[in-house]
Amino acid sequence: MPVTPAHAAHLDVFGFVVLPGLFDAAPLSAELDRALREGFADPSYMNHGPAGNAFRYLPMMCEHTPVSVALAVRLARVAGELLAAPVLPGRAKGTEYRGATRWHRDSELAVRSVGFACYLEPLDAGSGALRVLPGSHRPAYAAAIAGYLERASEPPGLAVPTTPGDAIVFDERLYHASSGGALRRQWRVDFVADDGDDGALRTYFAGQYAPGWDGGYDVDRFPSHGASWRAIDPRWTRRLEQLGVRARADAEESFVRARRAASRP
Protein backbone atom coordinates (compact mmCIF):
# COMPACT_ATOMS: atom_id res chain seq x y z
CA MET A 1 0.00 0.00 0.00
CA PRO A 2 1.28 3.54 -0.65
CA VAL A 3 2.33 5.70 2.26
CA THR A 4 0.29 8.89 2.33
CA PRO A 5 0.67 12.23 4.16
CA ALA A 6 -2.19 11.08 6.40
CA HIS A 7 -0.09 8.11 7.60
CA ALA A 8 2.84 10.38 8.41
CA ALA A 9 0.57 12.84 10.20
CA HIS A 10 -1.01 10.06 12.31
CA LEU A 11 2.45 8.84 13.30
CA ASP A 12 3.56 12.36 14.18
CA VAL A 13 0.49 13.24 16.27
CA PHE A 14 -0.33 9.93 17.97
CA GLY A 15 3.04 8.14 17.84
CA PHE A 16 1.80 5.16 15.83
CA VAL A 17 -0.02 4.22 12.64
CA VAL A 18 -1.37 0.88 11.39
CA LEU A 19 -0.66 -0.17 7.81
CA PRO A 20 -3.18 -2.98 7.15
CA GLY A 21 -2.49 -5.81 4.72
CA LEU A 22 1.06 -4.63 4.10
CA PHE A 23 2.56 -8.06 3.36
CA ASP A 24 1.77 -11.74 2.84
CA ALA A 25 2.09 -13.23 6.32
CA ALA A 26 2.20 -16.95 5.42
CA PRO A 27 5.80 -17.11 4.07
CA LEU A 28 7.13 -14.97 6.92
CA SER A 29 5.28 -17.07 9.51
CA ALA A 30 6.74 -20.29 8.10
CA GLU A 31 10.23 -18.77 7.95
CA LEU A 32 10.07 -17.54 11.54
CA ASP A 33 8.96 -20.95 12.81
CA ARG A 34 11.76 -22.66 10.89
CA ALA A 35 14.34 -20.18 12.16
CA LEU A 36 13.29 -20.75 15.77
CA ARG A 37 13.55 -24.52 15.31
CA GLU A 38 16.99 -24.24 13.74
CA GLY A 39 18.27 -21.46 15.98
CA PHE A 40 17.53 -22.88 19.43
CA ALA A 41 18.91 -26.20 20.59
CA ASP A 42 16.47 -26.04 23.51
CA PRO A 43 12.93 -25.37 22.19
CA SER A 44 11.78 -24.30 25.67
CA TYR A 45 14.45 -21.62 26.04
CA MET A 46 13.10 -18.25 27.22
CA ASN A 47 14.61 -14.97 28.36
CA HIS A 48 12.93 -12.70 30.91
CA GLY A 49 12.98 -9.00 30.20
CA PRO A 50 12.64 -5.88 32.38
CA ALA A 51 9.09 -5.33 31.06
CA GLY A 52 7.95 -8.54 32.78
CA ASN A 53 7.45 -10.79 29.78
CA ALA A 54 9.13 -14.02 28.73
CA PHE A 55 10.56 -14.10 25.23
CA ARG A 56 13.06 -15.58 22.86
CA TYR A 57 14.27 -13.96 19.67
CA LEU A 58 16.82 -14.29 16.95
CA PRO A 59 18.01 -12.03 14.13
CA MET A 60 16.41 -12.74 10.76
CA MET A 61 18.86 -10.86 8.56
CA CYS A 62 20.94 -13.45 6.72
CA GLU A 63 20.79 -15.86 3.80
CA HIS A 64 18.75 -18.33 5.89
CA THR A 65 15.87 -15.83 6.23
CA PRO A 66 15.29 -14.38 2.74
CA VAL A 67 11.63 -13.48 3.33
CA SER A 68 12.55 -11.39 6.36
CA VAL A 69 15.42 -9.68 4.55
CA ALA A 70 13.22 -8.80 1.56
CA LEU A 71 10.54 -7.36 3.84
CA ALA A 72 13.09 -5.29 5.77
CA VAL A 73 14.42 -3.83 2.53
CA ARG A 74 10.89 -3.00 1.41
CA LEU A 75 10.03 -1.35 4.72
CA ALA A 76 13.15 0.80 4.60
CA ARG A 77 11.44 2.77 1.84
CA VAL A 78 8.28 3.11 3.94
CA ALA A 79 10.32 4.27 6.96
CA GLY A 80 12.15 6.81 4.83
CA GLU A 81 8.85 8.24 3.62
CA LEU A 82 7.33 8.39 7.10
CA LEU A 83 10.41 10.05 8.61
CA ALA A 84 11.15 12.16 5.52
CA ALA A 85 14.85 11.30 5.82
CA PRO A 86 17.40 8.67 4.86
CA VAL A 87 17.19 5.79 7.34
CA LEU A 88 19.46 3.13 8.78
CA PRO A 89 18.21 -0.30 9.90
CA GLY A 90 18.47 -1.89 13.28
CA ARG A 91 17.97 -5.61 13.70
CA ALA A 92 15.31 -7.49 11.81
CA LYS A 93 14.25 -10.22 14.21
CA GLY A 94 11.63 -12.81 15.01
CA THR A 95 10.35 -13.12 18.57
CA GLU A 96 8.07 -15.40 20.57
CA TYR A 97 6.43 -13.69 23.53
CA ARG A 98 4.62 -15.24 26.47
CA GLY A 99 2.64 -13.32 29.07
CA ALA A 100 1.88 -9.65 29.60
CA THR A 101 4.30 -6.80 29.00
CA ARG A 102 4.41 -3.81 31.35
CA TRP A 103 4.25 -0.24 30.10
CA HIS A 104 7.59 0.90 28.74
CA ARG A 105 9.15 2.61 25.78
CA ASP A 106 11.99 1.39 23.62
CA SER A 107 13.97 4.62 23.38
CA GLU A 108 14.62 7.60 25.62
CA LEU A 109 16.71 9.34 22.98
CA ALA A 110 16.07 12.43 20.90
CA VAL A 111 16.88 10.62 17.65
CA ARG A 112 13.88 9.84 15.46
CA SER A 113 13.31 6.11 15.16
CA VAL A 114 10.39 3.83 14.33
CA GLY A 115 9.67 0.17 14.89
CA PHE A 116 7.58 -1.98 12.55
CA ALA A 117 5.80 -4.61 14.67
CA CYS A 118 4.13 -7.37 12.65
CA TYR A 119 2.21 -9.99 14.64
CA LEU A 120 1.66 -13.39 13.08
CA GLU A 121 -1.52 -14.31 14.99
CA PRO A 122 -4.78 -12.33 15.02
CA LEU A 123 -4.67 -10.25 18.21
CA ASP A 124 -7.22 -8.09 19.99
CA ALA A 125 -7.54 -6.46 23.39
CA GLY A 126 -8.05 -9.79 25.16
CA SER A 127 -5.40 -11.83 23.40
CA GLY A 128 -2.24 -9.77 23.75
CA ALA A 129 -2.62 -6.99 21.18
CA LEU A 130 -0.20 -4.11 21.47
CA ARG A 131 -1.53 -1.35 23.72
CA VAL A 132 -0.34 2.22 23.31
CA LEU A 133 -0.67 5.56 25.07
CA PRO A 134 -1.30 7.84 22.07
CA GLY A 135 0.83 10.97 22.10
CA SER A 136 3.18 9.69 24.81
CA HIS A 137 6.15 9.90 22.43
CA ARG A 138 6.15 13.69 22.75
CA PRO A 139 8.89 14.99 25.09
CA ALA A 140 6.53 17.45 26.77
CA TYR A 141 4.44 14.57 28.14
CA ALA A 142 7.12 11.97 28.86
CA ALA A 143 7.96 12.93 32.47
CA ALA A 144 4.31 13.28 33.49
CA ILE A 145 3.42 9.94 31.92
CA ALA A 146 6.34 8.18 33.60
CA GLY A 147 5.19 9.47 36.99
CA TYR A 148 1.60 8.47 36.30
CA LEU A 149 2.59 4.93 35.33
CA GLU A 150 4.41 4.52 38.62
CA ARG A 151 1.17 5.22 40.49
CA ALA A 152 -1.43 3.57 38.24
CA SER A 153 -1.90 -0.17 38.59
CA GLU A 154 -3.78 -0.44 35.30
CA PRO A 155 -3.48 2.75 33.26
CA PRO A 156 -5.81 3.27 30.34
CA GLY A 157 -4.43 2.49 26.95
CA LEU A 158 -5.57 1.88 23.43
CA ALA A 159 -5.43 -1.73 22.23
CA VAL A 160 -4.41 -1.97 18.56
CA PRO A 161 -6.02 -5.10 17.04
CA THR A 162 -4.25 -6.60 14.04
CA THR A 163 -4.44 -9.56 11.72
CA PRO A 164 -1.42 -11.26 10.11
CA GLY A 165 -0.13 -9.05 7.31
CA ASP A 166 -0.72 -5.79 9.19
CA ALA A 167 2.17 -3.64 10.41
CA ILE A 168 2.06 -1.31 13.40
CA VAL A 169 4.56 1.49 12.90
CA PHE A 170 5.38 3.31 16.12
CA ASP A 171 7.76 5.95 17.37
CA GLU A 172 10.16 4.09 19.67
CA ARG A 173 9.58 6.73 22.35
CA LEU A 174 5.89 5.78 22.53
CA TYR A 175 4.76 4.05 25.74
CA HIS A 176 3.35 0.63 24.94
CA ALA A 177 2.41 -2.64 26.66
CA SER A 178 0.27 -5.75 26.25
CA SER A 179 -2.06 -7.75 28.44
CA GLY A 180 -3.84 -11.07 28.10
CA GLY A 181 -2.94 -13.77 25.66
CA ALA A 182 -0.34 -16.49 25.78
CA LEU A 183 2.15 -17.33 23.01
CA ARG A 184 2.36 -14.74 20.25
CA ARG A 185 4.89 -14.31 17.46
CA GLN A 186 6.19 -11.00 16.27
CA TRP A 187 8.48 -10.03 13.43
CA ARG A 188 10.03 -6.61 13.84
CA VAL A 189 12.51 -4.27 12.22
CA ASP A 190 13.55 -0.80 13.40
CA PHE A 191 14.81 2.20 11.46
CA VAL A 192 16.48 5.38 12.66
CA ALA A 193 16.66 8.65 10.75
CA ASP A 194 20.19 9.31 9.53
CA ASP A 195 20.01 13.01 10.38
CA GLY A 196 23.76 13.50 10.65
CA ASP A 197 24.23 13.45 14.44
CA ASP A 198 26.73 10.60 14.60
CA GLY A 199 27.12 10.82 18.38
CA ALA A 200 23.39 10.32 18.94
CA LEU A 201 23.29 7.50 16.40
CA ARG A 202 26.19 5.71 18.10
CA THR A 203 24.31 5.92 21.38
CA TYR A 204 21.16 4.56 19.72
CA PHE A 205 22.91 1.53 18.24
CA ALA A 206 24.94 0.90 21.41
CA GLY A 207 21.64 0.14 23.12
CA GLN A 208 20.94 -2.68 20.66
CA TYR A 209 24.13 -4.63 21.36
CA ALA A 210 24.67 -5.09 25.06
CA PRO A 211 28.09 -6.39 26.18
CA GLY A 212 27.71 -9.74 27.87
CA TRP A 213 24.32 -10.59 26.36
CA ASP A 214 23.55 -14.14 25.25
CA GLY A 215 20.10 -14.57 23.71
CA GLY A 216 20.39 -18.35 23.53
CA TYR A 217 20.27 -18.64 19.74
CA ASP A 218 22.86 -19.92 17.24
CA VAL A 219 24.86 -16.78 16.47
CA ASP A 220 26.76 -18.47 13.64
CA ARG A 221 23.69 -19.53 11.69
CA PHE A 222 21.71 -16.36 12.46
CA PRO A 223 24.19 -13.48 12.72
CA SER A 224 23.49 -9.78 12.92
CA HIS A 225 25.20 -7.79 10.16
CA GLY A 226 26.70 -10.83 8.48
CA ALA A 227 28.06 -10.83 4.94
CA SER A 228 24.71 -11.24 3.20
CA TRP A 229 23.14 -8.36 5.13
CA ARG A 230 26.12 -6.10 4.42
CA ALA A 231 25.74 -6.81 0.70
CA ILE A 232 22.22 -5.34 0.52
CA ASP A 233 22.99 -1.63 0.45
CA PRO A 234 26.46 -0.05 0.23
CA ARG A 235 25.26 3.12 1.97
CA TRP A 236 23.88 1.18 4.91
CA THR A 237 27.06 -0.84 5.19
CA ARG A 238 29.33 2.20 5.04
CA ARG A 239 27.35 4.22 7.58
CA LEU A 240 26.84 1.35 10.00
CA GLU A 241 30.55 0.58 9.97
CA GLN A 242 31.34 4.27 10.55
CA LEU A 243 29.01 4.19 13.55
CA GLY A 244 30.62 1.04 14.95
CA VAL A 245 27.50 -1.09 14.60
CA ARG A 246 29.15 -4.05 12.93
CA ALA A 247 31.94 -4.03 15.52
CA ARG A 248 29.37 -4.07 18.34
CA ALA A 249 27.45 -6.93 16.74
CA ASP A 250 30.66 -8.90 16.23
CA ALA A 251 31.71 -8.29 19.85
CA GLU A 252 28.37 -9.50 21.17
CA GLU A 253 28.56 -12.67 19.08
CA SER A 254 32.23 -13.28 20.03
CA PHE A 255 31.26 -13.10 23.69
CA VAL A 256 28.56 -15.73 23.13
CA ARG A 257 30.99 -18.09 21.37
CA ALA A 258 33.58 -17.72 24.10
CA ARG A 259 31.02 -18.19 26.87
CA ARG A 260 29.62 -21.34 25.34
CA ALA A 261 33.07 -22.76 24.59
CA ALA A 262 34.07 -22.22 28.22
CA SER A 263 30.96 -24.06 29.44
CA ARG A 264 31.65 -27.21 27.43
CA PRO A 265 33.06 -30.14 29.44
C-alpha positions, 0 to 999 in steps of 0.5 A: 500500500502507498504511504500517504501524508495522512499516515505520516501525520497520524504517526507524528500526532499519535506516535503510531499508525497501522498499515493494514495488509502490508505483506503476505504473512504466510511465508514470513510465519513459516520462515520464523517458525523454521528459524526458531527450530533451527536457531535454538537447541532447547525449544523451551528456552526463554529470556525474561525482560525488564518489562515482565514478559518471557521471550526468545528472539533471533536475528532474521537478517541473513541468507537463511531468512530471505523473506525477512530480509526482503521485507526489511528492505521494502520497509526501509522505503516506507520508513524513509517516507514516514520520517522524511529522511534517509534511514538506517536499519536496526535488527530485523528479528523474530520473537516469541512472547509469552505473558503480559508486557508492562508499560515501557518505551523502547527509546529515551533518545532524541533521535527519530526512530520507528519500529515496525511490529508485525504480529503473526496471529490475530490479536485483539484487546483480550489476546495480547494486542499491542496497547499504546498511550497515544501521544506519549512519544512527545517529550513534553508529556514523557515525564508526566506519563512516567510518573503516572505509570508509577502510580497507576496499577492499570493505566488506560491504553488503546489496544491496537487489534491486528491480523497477520499481514498488518504492520504497526509502525510506532515511534520508539519513544511511545509508551506501549504494553500488552495484556492477556494472551499467551504465546504470540509471534512478532516479526520486527525491524527498526529504522532510525533517521540518519540526520547526521548526528553521529554521536546520537546515532552511536548511542542509539545503536549501542543500546541494541548490542549489550556487552555480555548478552547471550540470547540463547540462539545460534549466532553463527547460523543467524548473525546480525550484520553478516556478509549477506546483510552487508551486501544489501545496500552499500550506503547502509554498510558504510554508515553502520561501519562508521558508527561502529555497529558491525563491531558491536554486533561482532563483539556480542557474538564473540562473547557468546561463542567464548562463553559457550566454549568455556561451558563445554566439558 
